[in-house]
Amino acid sequence: MEKNSKGKTSIPRTRFDSFNTINEKPVDDISLEIFYRPHSISALAISICILIYFAFVRNTDNIENNIWAGMQCCIIFFLIISVLAFPNGPFTRPHPALWRVVFGLSVLYLLGCLFILFQNYQTVKNILLWFDPSLKHFHIDMDKEYGVNCSDITLERIWGHVDVFALGHYLGWMFKAILIRHMGILWAISFMWEITEIAFAHLLPNFIECWWDALVLDVLVCNGFGIWCGLKICQILEMREYKWVSIRDIHSTTGKIKRAMMQFTPESWTSVRWLDPKCSYMRIFALCQLVLFWQISELNTFFLKHVFELPASHPLVTARLILIGVIVAPSVRQYYSYVTDTTCKRVGTQCWVYGCIMVSEALICIKHGKELFERTQAINIILWLVVQLIISIFCVIGCVMWHKYGLTRENSRDLSPVKSTNVSKVFFENSDGYKED
């Protein structure tokens, strides 16, 4: 038996606990038990009372309102069941119930994608028009064009390209850096995305960009600065000392408020080690697969918007991006554990669901965009796949060689005995018993 920081006896971990840790991580050192006790009976009673009230009180004369109310009721009850029955996933902050809801939303979104996959194009368009009738007056040709008058390079024109989408581009890459936390893999994805845009520019006109827009604004400014900021945040969180005090042990009001706000920060942090000098060929293949899947996920965003003619600023597009973002966070963590932990024999449930979502979205784009894909230049797609494969393999192997020779030589040259002792101390203080949340 082992004892935790509070002296309580806990069951020792076995080699079968790895999957449980990433699929349903337990909450350690609970201070406010009322927020973590099961309230299934209370939830059932409150849900039934609300259901009875709205079922018999609301006006049922409008068919469309009835359909929408029924859909909302189904979604709400499904999310309640998600909180009661679904796994936590690898995260527990700010509360496991939040990540159960995220998992429930991912299942609902997957079911919605599967439903759309079995409809014809006109039915899907009618559904979208039912949600937002203003889409009837929008056509994809009305989107902003970026690849015009490329020789006209002025400060005013460059500033005109720095719009809200550029900010979203930067924030997106900062978020990716926090998730992946490996500069080599991030820059490989960034560079390969520019190749992806070139390969699919004949299908998606908004992929046509000026060279200075693609190389300077996208790669160097948005991607590069976003990657740098994201990795800097990871470095700060990694060096922080995680010692949590129960809110009951804090006597000042200011301290209690600060502790409540800190609940929305990670419980602990650990360095991510995607690659090491002794990694197997299967791990290299898994990382190449990660890079390729990331490209497909990004492509789905643009193809869905183009096929169903949605403006880039439409709430449905924004809501999907936010949903995919919160789904990807636990999925990447579960994929990382599956790839790097030899005792983890199964991929996490959230990662499995996201894999189905990615494939379903791709199938929707191909099925409902037949006219678009009929113009596909096969040589472009083949070359794109070959280049993606080659670059991802060389990038991963290059990172392995860097970890094997470059870092070893640099550490042996730069670390004096005093520095080595300090680094060893920091390593054990930050990694003994700490797992990412």
N, C-alpha and C positions, 0 to 999 in steps of 0.2 A: 504494500500500500504506500501511497505518496500523500504528502500534505501540501496544501496550497498556502498562499500568503497569509491567510487567516487561521491557519492551523487545522483546517478541516480535512478529514481523510477523504481521498479521492481514489478512484479505481485506476490502476496503472494502464498506460496506453499500450496497445498491441499493434502489430503491423496491419491489422484490419481497420484501424481507426482513421486512416488517411482519407478514405472516401467520405466517412461520416463528418470529418472536419470541414471539408469543402462543400458538402451537400446540405448539412444541417448543423452548423456550428453552434455549440451551446453557449449560453451567456454565463460567464464566470463572475463571481463576486457581486451578486445582485444586492443593491442597497435599498431600493424602493420596491418591495415585493409586490405591491398592489398593481404595478404596471406589468408584471410578468406572470401573475397568476392566471390560470385559464378562467375565462368568463363565458363559457359556452352557453350556460342556461340563461344568463342575463342577455346575451346577444340574441338568443332565440326568442325570448319574450319580447324584447324591444323590436326586433325585426317583424314579428307577427303583428304587433300592435300597429306599427307604421304601415304594413301591408294592408291590414283591414281598413285603416283610415283612408288611404289613397284609392283603394279598390272600390269603395262604396261612396266616397264623397265627391271625387273629381267628376267633371263633365265628360261624358263619353260620346258626344254628338259628332265630333270630328274624327274621321277614320285615321288620318295621318298622325294626329296627336295621340290617338290610342296606340298605334303601332310604335311610335317613339317612346311613349310611357312604358309599354310592355318591354321594349328593348332595354331601357334604363333599369327597370326592375330586375330583369334577368342578369344584367351586368353587375348590379349592386349585390345581389344574392350570391353570385358566383365569387365575387371578391370577398364577401364575408366567409364563405366556405374556404377560400384560399387562406385567409388569416387563421382559420381553425385547423386546417388539415395539411396545407402544403409545407414543404421544408423551408428552413431559414435561408439556405444557401451559405456562402462563405463569409457573409458579413452579418454583424449584429448591431451596428450603430446606424442611425440613432435608436432604432428599435427593430427587432426581428420581424415584427408585423409589417413594417414598411416593405421589406424585401419579399415577404410572402405575397403582398399585393402586387409587387413588380412581377413576380413569377406568374401570378394569376392573370395579369394584363398581357404577359407574353403568350400565355396559352390562349387567351381570347383573341389576340391578334393573329396567332397561327390559325385558329379555327376560321377567322374571317378571311384570311388569305386562301385557305382551302375552299371555302364557299365561293369566293370570287373566281377561283381557278375553274370551277365547273359551270360558270355562267358564260353567256356570249358577251361580246363587246358592248352592244347596245344596252343590255341589261345593266352592266356595270356603270355605263354613262348615266343611265336613268337614276340609278341609286345615288350617284354623286350629285346629280341635279336636284334630287329630292333633299339632300343635305344642304346644298347651296345652289339655289336657282341662278345666281349671278354668273356661274361658270358657263352658262349657255352663251354668253357674249364674249367669252375669252377663247382665243386660239393660240396655239403654241408659237406661231410666227410673231406674236406680239411681245415675246420675251426680249429682253435687252440683248443686243449684239455687242460682243467684245472684240471681234476680229476684223474691224473695219478701220481704214485709214491708218494702218500700222506705221507708215512713214512719218506721220504727224506726231512727233514726240515733243510735247511741251509739258511744262509743270502743271498747267491747268488741266490738260487731258489726262495726265497720270493721276492727279488728285480726283478727277471724275471717276476713276476706276476704284478708288478707295471708298466703297460704299458699305452698307450694313452687311452685305455678303462677305466682304473682306474681313470685317470684324468676326463674323461667324466662322470664317475660314481659320482665322488665328485661334479663336477659342476652341474650335474643333481639334486642332493639332495640339494645343496645350492639354486638352482632355486625353487625347491619344497617348501623349508622352507620359501622363500620369498613370495610364493603364498599362502600357507596355514597358516603359522604363528601361529601354535599351536603345542607345543612340544609333547603333549600326542598323538595327531592324527598322527604326523609325525613318532614317534617311533612305533606306532601301524602298520602303513603302512610298515615301514622298517622291522619289525619282521615278519609280515605276508608275505612279499615278499620272505623271506627265506623259509617259509613253502610252498609257491607256487612253488618255484624251486624244492623242494623235491618231491612235489606231481606230477609235470610234467617232472621230470628227465627221466622217461622211454620213453618220446616222444621227448624231446629235449636234446641231448647229452651234449650240452654246459652248461646245468644246473647242471651237475655233477661236483662238486667242492670238494676240500679237506676241512676238518673241519676248519683248520686254515685260509684257504682262505675265507670261508664263514663267519666265526665268527669274525676273527680279521681284515682282510683286508676290507671285504665288510661292515659288520655291524658297527664295532667300528671305523675304520679309515675313509673309504669313506663316509658311511652314517652318522656316528656320527659327524665327523669333518665338513661335508657339512651342516648338520642341525645346528650345533653350529654357523658356519660362517653366514648362512642365517638369523638366528634369531638375531645375533649380528648386521647385517646390518639393519634389521627391527627396532631394538632398537635405533640405531643411527638416522635413518630417522624419527622415532616417536618423539624423543626428540628435533629434529631440529625445529627452529622457521621459519615459512613460511611467509615471507613478500616480495612479488615480486614488483619490480620497473620496470616501462616501459622502454624499451630500448631507447625511445626518451628522457627520463629524465636523461640518463647517458651521460656525456660529454666526458669522456676519451675513447680513442680507446681500451685500455686494458679492461676497464669496459664493453664496448659493446661486445667485443669478449667473455668475461666471461659470460655475460648474455645470449649470443647466445648459448654457450655450456650448460648452465644450463637449456635450453629449453628441453634437453634430460633427465632431472631428473624429479621426481614426482612433480606435482603442489602442493600437500598437502598430508598429511598422517594421518591415524587414526588407533587406535588399533583395531584388529579383535577380536571379542567376539563370537566364535562359540558356546560356552557353558556358561550357567549361572545357579545358583542354582534353578531357577524357570522355566527352559526350559521344553517344553512339550514333550510328547512321540513321537510326529510327528517329532520334531527336532532331537531327538535321532535316530529315524529310518532314517531320511535323512542323518545324519552323517555316520551311518553304511553303507548306500547306497553309499556314497561318497568313503568310504574306499574300498568297493567291486568294484566299477567302476574303481577306480585307478588301482587295480590289473588286471582287464580285459584289460585296456588300455596298461599296461606294457606287458601283455602276447601277445597282438596283434603284438607288435614290433618284438618279437622273433619268433612267429609263421609265420608271413609274410615272414621274412627273411629265415626261414627254408623251408617253403612250396615251395617258388619260387626260392630257392637256390641262395641267394644273399650273397656275403661276407659282414662281419660286417662293413668293411671300405668303402663300395661302396657309391658313391655319392647319389644314390637314397635313401639309408638307412639314410644317414646323412641329406639329404634335408627333408625327411619325419619327422625326429626327430625335426628339427628346426621348420618346419611348425606346427607340433602338439604342440610344446612348446609355440609359439606365439598365437595359437588358444586357448590353455588352460588358458592363463593368464586372458583374459576377461571373459572366461567361468566360472572360479572359482569365480571371483568377482560377476558375475550375480547369480550364484548358492548360494553364501553366502547371498546376499540380499534377494533372494527368501526364504531361510530357516529362516533367522533371523528377517526380516522386515515383520511385520504382515500386513502392508498396501500394500505390493507387492503381487499381486494375480497371476501374470504370470511369468514364467521363461523367462530369456532374450533370444533374438533371437540367439546370438552366442552360448550360452549354449545348446539351442535346436539343432542347427546344429551339434555341437560336439557330442551330444548324438547319433544322427543319424550316424555320422562317426564311432564312437566306435562300434555300433551294426553292421554296414555294414562291417567293417574290420573283426569282429568276424565271420560273416556269410561267408565271402570270405575264411577265414582260414578253416572253417569246410567243405565248399563245395569242394574246390580245394585240400584239404588235406585228402581226404577220406581214402587213403591207410595208412596215418599216424594215423588217429583217429581210424582206425579199430584195432590198437594195444592198444587202450586205456584200462587201468585197471579201471573199473567202481568204484571199492571200493576206489581207490585213489581220484577220482574226488568227490565222495560223502563225503569222510572224509575231503577233502579240503574245500568243501562248508560249512560243519558243523563247522570245526575249524575256518574258516574265520568269520562265523556268530557269534560264541561264543566269539572269541577274540575281534571283533569289538564292540559287545554289552558291554562286560565287560570293555573294554577300555573307551568307551564313558560314561558309567555309573560311572566308577572310576573317570574320569575327572570331572563329575558333582558333585560327592561327595567331591572331592578335592576343587572345587570352593565353595561349600556350607559350608564345615566345616574347611578344612585346611587353606585356605587363610583368612577366616573370623577370625579364632583364631590367626593366625600369625599377621594380621594387627592390631587387637585389642591389642596385646601384645607389638608389636614393635613400633607403631606410637605414638610418644609423641605429645602434642598439637602444638608445633612448627613445627614438621615434617608434621603433618596433614595439617596445613595451607599451607605449601609449596606445598604439593602434590595436594591440592585442586586448588591452583593457576595454577600449571602446567597443570592440567586436563582441566580447563576451557580455558586456553590459546591455548591448542592444539586441542580442540574438538569443539569450538564454530565456526560453519560455515565451518569446514574443512571436506572434504570428500576425500576418496582415489582416486588417479588418476593413 
